[in-house]
């Protein structure tokens, strides 16, 4: 795959929103209280016309991402998803999968991403491990 335009990531000057605070420091690197979507957007606020996704001919820019995430979040809300709910996503790698992940996070729900190639046996094995292999409290 060949891209027509490139953005030199070495020149990124990251600007944080006022509400962003350092949550902790790991190996000398500050970790901010931001979700992945907010992190992506702070790195690309000067690249809003750049491609966030270029997937099978579909292009979505960084500038279009917030409105798209909000549209997915509205759909999830209409389906009854609310703060703290667990939303299982079973999709192949796609724009829809990524935007659903961002939307679930935006609604403060919990994303449970399942490999769409799993068979019935894989789910049963996973449930068995989750129930019987927990560390004692």
PyMOL commands that set and color helices and strands:
alter all, ss='L'
color gray80, all
select helices_A, chain A and resi 9-11+36-43+62-78+95-106+120-132
alter helices_A, ss='H'
color red, helices_A
select strands_A, chain A and resi 22-26+29-32+51-55+58-61+86-89+110-113
alter strands_A, ss='S'
color yellow, strands_A
deselect
rebuild
show_as cartoon
